[in-house]
Amino acid sequence: MKKLLFSLTFLTLTACSPLTTENYDKLEVGMDYNEVIAILGAPDQCKEALGTNGCVWGNEQNKFIKVSFIAEKAVFFEKEKLSN
C-alpha cells in the first residue's frame, strides 16, 4: 500500500511540473517577467548581474529552464532534459 501511495504522489508531482518542452516552446523574446511567471510559475532562483536578471526553474545540474531578462523583458532561453 505504501508503494502505491508513493507512486501516485510521485506521478502527481511530476505531472504538474512546469518543466516541459511544451511550456518552453510558449516562451517568446520580449515577454515580460510576469508573462513568463504565468507560464512557468515562480522561479527557483534568480541572479542579477550587469543589468541582467537570470532566473532558473529547476536545477542547473539536472533538468531546468533558464530565462535571462533585460529591463524585465525576456531576451534569452536555455533548457536541459525537459519532459514532453
N, C-alpha and C positions, 0 to 999 in steps of 0.2 A: 504494500500500500504506500509506503514512504517513497519508493522508487517512482511509482506512478505520479504521486503528488509533485515530486521534484521535477519529473519530466514535463508535466503540464505547466508548472511555474516557469521552467526554462523556456519552453516553447512560447509561452505568452510574452515573456520579456523580450525574447529575440524577435518575435513577430512585430513588435511595436517599435523596434529600433528605427530611428530616422536615418541610419547609415545604410542607405540603399542606392543603387545606381539610378533608380527612378527619381529619388529626391535630388541626387547630384545633378541629373540632367535638367532639373527645373531651375537651377541657378543660372543667372544671367549677369554679365558685366553691366554695371550701373545700378543694380538693385541696391536699395539702402539696407542698412543693418537690420531694421525691423522686418523687412520683407524676407530676408534670409532666416531670421529667427522664426517667422511664421512657417517656414518650410522645415527647418531642422530642429527647432526648439532652442533652448538656452545652450550656449557653448560650454564645453567642459573646461576650457581655458582660453584666455586672451592675453596677448602680449603686445605692448605698444613700443615702437621703436622708429625713430627718424620720420615721424609724421604718418606712419602706417600702423594699422592695428591688425594683427593676425590672430584669428580665432580658430580653435580646433574643436571638433566634435569627435569624440572617441579618444584613441590613444595613438600618438605618432609612432610608437614602436609596433603597432599592430594594425587594426582597422580604424580608418579615420577619414574625415573630410576637413580640409583646411581652407579657409577663405581669408584673403587679405583685403583690407579696406583702406581707402584713402578718402579722407573727408566724408566718412560714413557711407561710402559707395564701394561696392564690391568691384575689385579690379583683377583678381587672380584666384583660381581654384586649383586645388590639389586633392587627390584621393588615393586610397590604398585599400585593397582587399574588401571591397564593398560586396554586399549580397544583392541579388536581383530583386 
